[in-house]
Each structure stands twice: as C-alpha cells, then as structure tokens.
C-alpha cells in the first residue's frame, strides 16, 4: 500500500524531519533484515532489542524512509542532515543520514504510530473485512476463507499467523492498492485483546471457529476464554454477519446475547444452519455432505480432518454472504492446500516413514482431533507412532488435560503401537498410557526424538507430531529429512 510522507505524518501525529511530504512509501516493515526497497521502516523498542539500532541497515537495504522515536518534535532539518537523537537517555544516536528524498518522521511512540497508521489505512481503503477468531483452527479457517473468496475478489489475508496488533497492522499496511476484501486473523491472550484489534480493523463479518481451553494462564477459565473470544461479536455492525461454531451451546448462547447482526451456525449437530453429514477422511482429503437451507451437495477438500471441514463450512457461509456461486465455492475448496504444520502429510524420501505434521501448536481439543485423524488415516500395515509434546499455557488445568489425553490413547480405535512424549508436562500423558499397556518413551526436547526414530525401520511407520509451539516438534521432521538426504 502506497502512502505519502504527509499521510504518514497525519495518521501518526508525527513531524516530517527530512524528505518531501509527497515522497511515497510502498508498504511497512519492522525488520531491517527482510525490508523491501521502498518500504517504510518502523523501529520498535522491545525488552531485548531496540529497532532504532537498525535504522542504518534498513536505509542501506532500500527503505524509503523511517519513523523514529522522539518525545519532543524538533523543527524540520534540511535534507541530508543527521536524524536527531531519540530523546534524553534513550541511549543510541541515529547516525545514518537520510539522503536524497528519503523520509524521516519523528513520532512520540513508534508502536502506537504503527497501530494508528494501520487504522488510518483501513479507513482510507474502506473495504469489507472478515475477521477470524477462536481457540482452534483460526489459521486454516482464515486461509480457506481467503482462498475461496479469491475466486472472485482481490483478497488480502493475514500473513501466516500474524494475529497480534503488530501483525494485524503489518498485514493491512502491506496490502496491495487494488485490494477488494480483507480476511484477518485475530488472536487473543487476555480480555480486551480482540476489542483493540477490532478498533484497528473494524470487521463486517466475524467468524468464531471454536472455543476451548487456551491461554488459561492469562484468562483463567473457559468462561473467560469465551468472554474474550466473543469480543469479536460486539464489534460487528447491525448489517454484518456472525458465523459461529454452533456445536458449542455455551458459545451460541453468548453469541445470541452479544451479536447485533444476523448469526449463522455451522457444525456437525443437526440443529446448525450448515451441517456436515457422512464424513469420510483419507490421505487424499476429506469428503462430506453439506446440508444447508441453500444447498445439499457432496463436497471435497484436500485438507484433512474434522477441523478442516469446520473451516470449510465457515468459508461457505462467508462466501454465500458475498454472493459467490456454488461452482466458485466448490472450485476454491478443491484447490486449497493445508497450511504449514496443520495436519500436513509429509513423506520422508527414500524411507518407510510418513509424518502427519500438526506441530504448529496444541491445546487439548486440537490434540484430540489430531490423534483421531492420525488413527483414522493410518494404513493397516503401518506402525502407528505418536510423538506428543507439552500443551502449554493451560494453567491449573494442565495436569488434568495431559492425563485425559493419555487415557484417550488407551481406547481401541486410537491406540498407538508406540508413544513418544516430549517435555515435562507430556510425561503425564505417558504415565496414563503406560497404565494401559502402551509402549512409551520419554524425551525432554525435540532434538532427542529423531535419535530414537531411525530411518532403517523394516515396517512402514505413520508418525503424528503434535505439541505446542514452544516444543518445536517440527525439528523432528527437519532432522529426519536431513538424515534421509545424508543416507541416500
């Protein structure tokens, strides 16, 4: 998105210290290592790093200009003069000069300036916004909605899982100028988070994927999780649309109380507006029958598992709101591909190992779904191996949640041939599984796991990787792939 220095200063309450007010910046970056020529560099001050130290690097790499922290704006300097210090006691003088027509804009707070600039850009663009929140499946749902809507609209979606204030701001500010519709993922770890995000980018359509135990160390209880996630519904206008997982009766009750707009429910229960029937999951994808007031059709997606089907239903509801045809929706669903680390099948070349990579993150609900999916799609001649890591940020429910997963593994339809648990909390999963006679191996780090998964298995193996982001179980996949390359 192209913004002039004058617009940037107006939006942020900043002062142009150097450069022409008409000079344009094309997009925004907070990382000098990945900045693209023409972008505006916004240095953020953190507990470990001060982005102002990298202003020179950003300019060398082609930044069109910079914001910088200065609590007391100075009179404009002549072009080419040094940038002023960032204030008394800030510690680092910015020595790099902005040459030619580079922009230097002084602001009282760079983080607030980034937020204000994004909010201003959203108003300037004035395009519909679809916001996606919830405990599980946000990224898959966001990606699927954006992909389906892109069959007709020039759609811009959140990059990866950049669902915080900073990530949301960067997503908006790096949108193409011809964008027609935004699909934005919004995360929450505390009450008020979603309210702030919706102030930056007010949605017209809100999607709530599910509600489950998450971030309990900050939110404390499932009831407070629901309260935090449903802040999204309070931000929707009366002419908007709320799309929610109707399999959760508590979520439905809160939605009916909070939403001022039309509510559409989706799920597996027959009372929903969009209902899944006759679900069939295989390694090639997922087939299901859709029953809704508008259509009753067979559909297929290349993504795996029940969460992917729920994401598809949400995408269908949003696409109908924007008047896409059934053929457009079907085409979008068929051509979508799984996001990294979300029930993603990876075959290790020249080995007998196949990995179901679902290690992006984990909470009890998503771990249960991953286990069920893996057990369903393993082939009869494969050894089923679960590599399960800690589920973090569960607060007082942590022990109970991990032990329940261990007891789930004892049921016949999901029972693994071998279990590897990773981390201190995951040992509780192993303890419960051992009581049921399951073979368990204990590791404390992901680096240990690959050492006990040799590539020389004579029997084919199907391996599930599932754990919280902090456990970094994707390293297991990386190590196995590297070992396979070396052994060839």
C-alpha positions as semicolon CSV with decimal commas, in nm:
position;residue;x (nm);y (nm);z (nm)
1;X;0,000;0,000;0,000
2;X;0,145;0,335;-0,108
3;X;0,139;0,619;0,147
4;X;0,293;0,964;0,122
5;X;0,505;1,116;0,396
6;X;0,230;1,370;0,453
7;X;-0,029;1,095;0,502
8;X;0,202;0,905;0,737
9;X;0,267;1,215;0,947
10;X;-0,104;1,298;0,953
11;X;-0,202;0,946;1,061
12;X;0,061;0,915;1,333
13;X;0,074;1,270;1,464
14;X;0,436;1,278;1,357
15;X;0,662;1,552;1,225
16;X;0,847;1,527;0,894
17;X;1,210;1,591;0,986
18;X;1,355;1,510;0,647
19;X;1,227;1,442;0,296
20;X;0,948;1,565;0,076
21;X;0,588;1,541;0,203
22;X;0,493;1,395;-0,136
23;X;0,752;1,114;-0,118
24;X;0,580;0,771;-0,124
25;X;0,645;0,460;0,082
26;X;0,518;0,127;-0,051
27;X;0,442;-0,090;0,249
28;X;0,586;-0,110;0,600
29;X;0,846;-0,328;0,773
30;X;0,970;-0,362;1,131
31;X;1,262;-0,590;1,036
32;X;1,566;-0,442;0,861
33;X;1,677;-0,792;0,755
34;X;1,373;-0,853;0,538
35;X;1,276;-0,500;0,440
36;X;1,199;-0,446;0,071
37;X;1,315;-0,140;-0,124
38;X;1,057;0,137;-0,099
39;X;0,908;0,030;0,236
40;X;0,880;0,245;0,546
41;X;1,089;0,115;0,837
42;X;0,925;0,136;1,179
43;X;1,173;0,057;1,460
44;X;1,008;-0,093;1,767
45;X;1,156;-0,083;2,116
46;X;1,142;-0,419;2,296
47;X;1,280;-0,565;2,617
48;X;1,575;-0,723;2,436
49;X;1,621;-0,513;2,126
50;X;1,577;-0,156;2,008
51;X;1,487;-0,131;1,642
52;X;1,642;0,215;1,621
53;X;1,981;0,046;1,619
54;X;1,897;-0,095;1,275
55;X;1,780;0,223;1,102
56;X;2,108;0,250;0,914
57;X;2,078;-0,109;0,795
58;X;1,718;-0,053;0,680
59;X;1,818;0,253;0,480
60;X;2,111;0,070;0,325
61;X;1,872;-0,203;0,212
62;X;1,649;0,048;0,035
63;X;1,397;0,174;0,289
64;X;1,218;0,479;0,152
65;X;1,205;0,630;0,497
66;X;1,183;0,573;0,871
67;X;0,975;0,659;1,170
68;X;1,174;0,719;1,485
69;X;1,104;0,786;1,845
70;X;1,140;1,142;1,967
71;X;0,922;1,258;2,254
72;X;0,969;1,628;2,170
73;X;0,938;1,701;1,796
74;X;1,214;1,919;1,654
75;X;1,196;2,177;1,376
76;X;1,247;2,024;1,030
77;X;1,610;1,970;0,935
78;X;1,750;2,041;0,591
79;X;1,754;1,738;0,361
80;X;2,059;1,526;0,426
81;X;2,116;1,639;0,785
82;X;2,157;1,382;1,062
83;X;1,845;1,247;1,229
84;X;1,810;1,383;1,583
85;X;1,863;1,174;1,892
86;X;1,566;0,973;2,012
87;X;1,535;1,169;2,332
88;X;1,712;1,221;2,658
89;X;1,856;0,897;2,796
90;X;1,739;0,677;2,505
91;X;2,099;0,565;2,462
92;X;2,163;0,539;2,088
93;X;2,221;0,825;1,842
94;X;2,091;0,759;1,494
95;X;2,397;0,836;1,284
96;X;2,269;0,729;0,946
97;X;2,172;1,022;0,722
98;X;1,860;1,015;0,509
99;X;1,995;1,111;0,171
100;X;1,820;1,238;-0,139
101;X;1,444;1,218;-0,096
102;X;1,434;0,978;0,197
103;X;1,172;1,032;0,465
104;X;1,238;1,079;0,837
105;X;0,934;1,126;1,059
106;X;0,956;1,186;1,432
107;X;0,680;1,030;1,647
108;X;0,628;1,009;2,024
109;X;0,576;0,629;2,019
110;X;0,665;0,405;1,723
111;X;0,442;0,114;1,832
112;X;0,143;0,343;1,869
113;X;0,231;0,510;1,538
114;X;0,224;0,170;1,365
115;X;-0,122;0,099;1,507
116;X;-0,253;0,446;1,419
117;X;-0,117;0,423;1,067
118;X;-0,290;0,089;1,012
119;X;-0,618;0,223;1,149
120;X;-0,591;0,522;0,919
121;X;-0,514;0,297;0,620
122;X;-0,818;0,080;0,687
123;X;-1,040;0,389;0,679
124;X;-0,874;0,511;0,361
125;X;-0,921;0,180;0,180
126;X;-1,278;0,133;0,308
127;X;-1,303;-0,233;0,209
128;X;-1,501;-0,517;0,372
129;X;-1,319;-0,701;0,650
130;X;-1,372;-1,062;0,752
131;X;-1,224;-1,128;1,098
132;X;-1,149;-1,482;1,219
133;X;-1,105;-1,564;1,588
134;X;-1,139;-1,870;1,812
135;X;-0,936;-2,124;2,006
136;X;-0,862;-2,375;1,730
137;X;-0,835;-2,364;1,355
138;X;-0,804;-1,987;1,309
139;X;-0,525;-2,001;1,052
140;X;-0,676;-2,286;0,850
141;X;-1,015;-2,113;0,852
142;X;-0,864;-1,778;0,756
143;X;-0,666;-1,934;0,470
144;X;-0,966;-2,128;0,340
145;X;-1,198;-1,828;0,353
146;X;-0,943;-1,613;0,173
147;X;-0,880;-1,878;-0,091
148;X;-1,250;-1,929;-0,164
149;X;-1,321;-1,554;-0,179
150;X;-1,024;-1,507;-0,412
151;X;-1,220;-1,693;-0,680
152;X;-1,396;-1,359;-0,734
153;X;-1,230;-1,085;-0,526
154;X;-0,877;-0,947;-0,494
155;X;-0,836;-1,072;-0,139
156;X;-0,563;-0,991;0,112
157;X;-0,522;-1,211;0,420
158;X;-0,316;-1,214;0,737
159;X;0,038;-1,332;0,671
160;X;0,090;-1,665;0,848
161;X;-0,046;-1,623;1,197
162;X;0,036;-1,252;1,240
163;X;-0,271;-1,210;1,458
164;X;-0,145;-0,958;1,716
165;X;-0,167;-0,578;1,697
166;X;0,169;-0,560;1,521
167;X;0,088;-0,844;1,282
168;X;-0,252;-0,701;1,200
169;X;-0,101;-0,358;1,132
170;X;0,165;-0,504;0,902
171;X;-0,094;-0,710;0,715
172;X;-0,310;-0,405;0,645
173;X;-0,021;-0,174;0,555
174;X;0,129;-0,426;0,312
175;X;-0,195;-0,485;0,125
176;X;-0,192;-0,411;-0,250
177;X;-0,356;-0,086;-0,352
178;X;-0,621;-0,273;-0,552
179;X;-0,735;-0,495;-0,263
180;X;-1,110;-0,555;-0,258
181;X;-1,155;-0,755;0,062
182;X;-0,956;-0,836;0,380
183;X;-0,953;-1,167;0,569
184;X;-0,781;-1,104;0,902
185;X;-0,692;-1,350;1,175
186;X;-0,728;-1,203;1,525
187;X;-0,573;-1,365;1,830
188;X;-0,630;-1,313;2,200
189;X;-0,444;-1,396;2,518
190;X;-0,629;-1,162;2,752
191;X;-0,957;-0,978;2,786
192;X;-0,963;-0,670;2,566
193;X;-0,721;-0,801;2,301
194;X;-0,986;-0,858;2,035
195;X;-1,154;-0,530;2,116
196;X;-0,828;-0,347;2,039
197;X;-0,777;-0,540;1,714
198;X;-1,130;-0,460;1,601
199;X;-1,066;-0,092;1,667
200;X;-0,776;-0,106;1,421
201;X;-0,969;-0,305;1,159
202;X;-1,347;-0,299;1,223
203;X;-1,494;-0,617;1,074
204;X;-1,820;-0,651;0,885
205;X;-1,813;-1,032;0,909
206;X;-1,689;-1,219;1,215
207;X;-1,608;-1,590;1,231
208;X;-1,562;-1,783;1,557
209;X;-1,410;-2,125;1,488
210;X;-1,441;-2,288;1,830
211;X;-1,389;-2,226;2,198
212;X;-1,157;-2,447;2,402
213;X;-0,908;-2,442;2,687
214;X;-0,636;-2,197;2,580
215;X;-0,419;-1,927;2,739
216;X;-0,559;-2,024;3,078
217;X;-0,252;-1,879;3,249
218;X;-0,378;-1,534;3,149
219;X;-0,752;-1,593;3,105
220;X;-0,800;-1,831;3,396
221;X;-1,111;-2,025;3,291
222;X;-1,308;-2,145;2,991
223;X;-1,578;-1,891;3,069
224;X;-1,324;-1,609;3,040
225;X;-1,196;-1,759;2,714
226;X;-1,549;-1,737;2,577
227;X;-1,582;-1,380;2,705
228;X;-1,252;-1,284;2,538
229;X;-1,319;-1,452;2,204
230;X;-1,672;-1,317;2,172
231;X;-1,548;-0,959;2,193
232;X;-1,535;-1,001;1,816
233;X;-1,914;-1,025;1,802
234;X;-1,956;-0,696;1,990
235;X;-1,762;-0,518;1,714
236;X;-1,988;-0,633;1,429
237;X;-2,234;-0,378;1,286
238;X;-2,605;-0,447;1,268
239;X;-2,579;-0,506;0,892
240;X;-2,290;-0,750;0,939
241;X;-2,275;-1,127;0,982
242;X;-2,158;-1,353;1,264
243;X;-2,054;-1,707;1,164
244;X;-2,004;-1,931;1,466
245;X;-1,944;-2,295;1,555
246;X;-2,292;-2,399;1,663
247;X;-2,181;-2,728;1,819
248;X;-2,092;-2,535;2,134
249;X;-2,420;-2,443;2,310
250;X;-2,247;-2,204;2,551
251;X;-2,092;-2,014;2,260
252;X;-2,431;-1,995;2,088
253;X;-2,595;-1,850;2,400
254;X;-2,326;-1,583;2,434
255;X;-2,344;-1,504;2,063
256;X;-2,719;-1,454;2,079
257;X;-2,667;-1,211;2,365
258;X;-2,377;-1,015;2,217
259;X;-2,435;-1,009;1,840
260;X;-2,645;-0,726;1,698
261;X;-2,637;-0,880;1,350
262;X;-2,750;-1,197;1,176
263;X;-2,593;-1,517;1,315
264;X;-2,523;-1,829;1,108
265;X;-2,417;-2,151;1,282
266;X;-2,216;-2,440;1,141
267;X;-2,107;-2,778;1,270
268;X;-2,188;-3,147;1,299
269;X;-2,504;-3,115;1,512
270;X;-2,826;-3,126;1,307
271;X;-2,963;-2,800;1,451
272;X;-2,696;-2,590;1,276
273;X;-2,764;-2,382;0,966
274;X;-2,477;-2,556;0,782
275;X;-2,441;-2,922;0,877
276;X;-2,178;-3,185;0,798
277;X;-2,305;-3,533;0,722
278;X;-2,142;-3,857;0,602
279;X;-1,784;-3,750;0,674
280;X;-1,507;-3,958;0,512
281;X;-1,137;-3,884;0,574
282;X;-0,849;-4,031;0,376
283;X;-0,495;-3,924;0,295
284;X;-0,613;-3,769;-0,029
285;X;-0,850;-3,536;0,154
286;X;-1,190;-3,518;0,318
287;X;-1,534;-3,579;0,166
288;X;-1,860;-3,476;0,326
289;X;-2,222;-3,400;0,253
290;X;-2,333;-3,041;0,314
291;X;-2,687;-2,976;0,429
292;X;-2,797;-2,613;0,440
293;X;-3,105;-2,402;0,357
294;X;-2,946;-2,315;0,021
295;X;-2,767;-2,633;-0,089
296;X;-2,745;-3,004;-0,030
297;X;-2,433;-3,125;-0,206
298;X;-2,133;-3,354;-0,183
299;X;-1,807;-3,163;-0,135
300;X;-1,440;-3,250;-0,116
301;X;-1,140;-3,066;0,024
302;X;-0,773;-3,161;0,011
303;X;-0,733;-3,079;0,380
304;X;-0,759;-3,345;0,649
305;X;-0,980;-3,392;0,949
306;X;-1,286;-3,256;1,123
307;X;-1,131;-2,912;1,192
308;X;-1,072;-2,865;0,819
309;X;-1,436;-2,950;0,747
310;X;-1,550;-2,693;1,003
311;X;-1,321;-2,440;0,834
312;X;-1,482;-2,528;0,502
313;X;-1,831;-2,467;0,643
314;X;-1,724;-2,126;0,773
315;X;-1,579;-2,044;0,431
316;X;-1,903;-2,149;0,263
317;X;-2,111;-1,928;0,494
318;X;-1,886;-1,625;0,433
319;X;-1,877;-1,688;0,057
320;X;-2,256;-1,705;0,045
321;X;-2,271;-1,371;0,225
322;X;-2,058;-1,222;-0,053
323;X;-2,281;-1,391;-0,315
324;X;-2,031;-1,637;-0,464
325;X;-2,184;-1,913;-0,673
326;X;-2,167;-2,277;-0,569
327;X;-1,926;-2,352;-0,854
328;X;-1,690;-2,078;-0,732
329;X;-1,708;-2,213;-0,377
330;X;-1,651;-2,573;-0,487
331;X;-1,353;-2,469;-0,701
332;X;-1,199;-2,277;-0,411
333;X;-1,242;-2,564;-0,166
334;X;-1,094;-2,819;-0,406
335;X;-0,784;-2,614;-0,486
336;X;-0,697;-2,513;-0,128
337;X;-0,388;-2,665;0,033
338;X;-0,308;-2,714;0,404
339;X;-0,110;-2,451;0,590
340;X;0,230;-2,545;0,725
341;X;0,213;-2,764;1,034
342;X;-0,163;-2,815;1,026
343;X;-0,245;-3,184;0,967
344;X;0,004;-3,183;0,683
345;X;0,117;-3,520;0,543
346;X;0,489;-3,540;0,469
347;X;0,659;-3,846;0,324
348;X;1,028;-3,875;0,414
349;X;1,202;-3,955;0,081
350;X;1,362;-4,298;0,043
351;X;1,235;-4,418;0,381
352;X;0,934;-4,607;0,516
353;X;0,830;-4,307;0,727
354;X;0,523;-4,090;0,671
355;X;0,464;-3,797;0,906
356;X;0,141;-3,621;0,994
357;X;0,284;-3,281;1,079
358;X;0,049;-3,098;1,316
359;X;0,315;-2,941;1,534
360;X;0,229;-2,577;1,482
361;X;0,050;-2,554;1,817
362;X;-0,165;-2,755;2,056
363;X;-0,436;-2,742;2,317
364;X;-0,648;-3,034;2,443
365;X;-0,916;-3,002;2,174
366;X;-0,674;-2,980;1,881
367;X;-0,462;-3,264;2,018
368;X;-0,767;-3,489;2,042
369;X;-0,860;-3,410;1,683
370;X;-0,506;-3,477;1,558
371;X;-0,496;-3,814;1,736
372;X;-0,833;-3,916;1,594
373;X;-0,731;-3,810;1,242
374;X;-0,399;-3,996;1,256
375;X;-0,563;-4,314;1,380
376;X;-0,823;-4,294;1,105
377;X;-0,588;-4,248;0,809
378;X;-0,302;-4,481;0,906
379;X;-0,277;-4,785;0,682
380;X;-0,322;-5,133;0,837
381;X;0,036;-5,234;0,756
382;X;0,187;-4,925;0,922
383;X;0,319;-4,895;1,275
384;X;0,134;-4,605;1,440
385;X;0,368;-4,378;1,638
386;X;0,252;-4,071;1,831
387;X;0,506;-3,803;1,920
388;X;0,320;-3,578;2,163
389;X;0,467;-3,270;2,330
390;X;0,364;-3,041;2,613
391;X;0,045;-2,841;2,580
392;X;0,145;-2,505;2,724
393;X;-0,045;-2,217;2,889
394;X;-0,314;-2,437;3,045
395;X;-0,271;-2,307;3,398
396;X;-0,436;-2,515;3,669
397;X;-0,595;-2,747;3,413
398;X;-0,259;-2,863;3,278
399;X;-0,227;-3,190;3,472
400;X;-0,588;-3,293;3,413
401;X;-0,569;-3,212;3,040
402;X;-0,248;-3,410;2,984
403;X;-0,374;-3,710;3,177
404;X;-0,700;-3,710;2,979
405;X;-0,502;-3,729;2,656
406;X;-0,313;-4,027;2,798
407;X;-0,640;-4,202;2,881
408;X;-0,774;-4,127;2,533
409;X;-0,483;-4,322;2,384
410;X;-0,599;-4,634;2,568
411;X;-0,919;-4,658;2,360
412;X;-0,906;-4,922;2,089
413;X;-0,974;-4,701;1,787
414;X;-0,680;-4,466;1,855
415;X;-0,436;-4,687;2,047
416;X;-0,083;-4,633;1,908
417;X;0,178;-4,902;1,869
418;X;0,433;-4,669;2,022
419;X;0,420;-4,338;2,209
420;X;0,698;-4,082;2,247
421;X;0,627;-3,795;2,484
422;X;0,831;-3,475;2,481
423;X;0,857;-3,234;2,773
424;X;0,782;-3,225;3,142
425;X;0,404;-3,197;3,116
426;X;0,375;-3,459;2,845
427;X;0,519;-3,715;3,087
428;X;0,171;-3,723;3,239
429;X;0,036;-3,842;2,903
430;X;0,296;-4,117;2,909
431;X;0,211;-4,222;3,264
432;X;-0,155;-4,273;3,179
433;X;-0,072;-4,454;2,854
434;X;0,171;-4,689;3,029
435;X;-0,104;-4,792;3,270
436;X;-0,296;-4,912;2,963
437;X;0,000;-5,118;2,842
438;X;0,118;-4,880;2,567
439;X;0,490;-4,870;2,495
440;X;0,615;-4,523;2,599
441;X;0,949;-4,346;2,556
442;X;1,025;-4,021;2,737
443;X;1,218;-3,726;2,592
444;X;1,271;-3,375;2,722
445;X;1,349;-3,199;2,394
446;X;1,252;-3,242;2,030
447;X;1,617;-3,297;1,939
448;X;1,614;-3,626;2,131
449;X;1,319;-3,767;1,937
450;X;1,478;-3,810;1,596
451;X;1,757;-4,015;1,754
452;X;1,508;-4,285;1,854
453;X;1,328;-4,282;1,519
454;X;1,590;-4,448;1,296
455;X;1,532;-4,445;0,923
456;X;1,605;-4,817;0,894
457;X;1,265;-4,942;1,005
458;X;1,165;-5,254;0,817
459;X;0,798;-5,189;0,885
460;X;0,627;-4,883;0,744
461;X;0,557;-4,616;1,006
462;X;0,296;-4,343;1,034
463;X;0,409;-4,074;1,279
464;X;0,199;-3,797;1,432
465;X;0,386;-3,487;1,553
466;X;0,172;-3,277;1,787
467;X;0,264;-3,027;2,056
468;X;0,261;-2,661;2,150
469;X;0,470;-2,415;1,951
470;X;0,726;-2,389;2,229
471;X;0,813;-2,759;2,195
472;X;0,938;-2,711;1,837
473;X;0,847;-3,062;1,726
474;X;0,896;-2,957;1,365
475;X;1,265;-3,011;1,437
476;X;1,193;-3,384;1,438
477;X;1,070;-3,359;1,080
478;X;1,369;-3,145;0,981
479;X;1,616;-3,391;1,133
480;X;1,453;-3,694;0,974
481;X;1,457;-3,525;0,633
482;X;1,825;-3,429;0,671
483;X;1,918;-3,781;0,780
484;X;1,736;-3,922;0,479
485;X;1,933;-3,695;0,243
486;X;2,263;-3,798;0,403
487;X;2,181;-4,169;0,382
488;X;2,093;-4,160;0,011
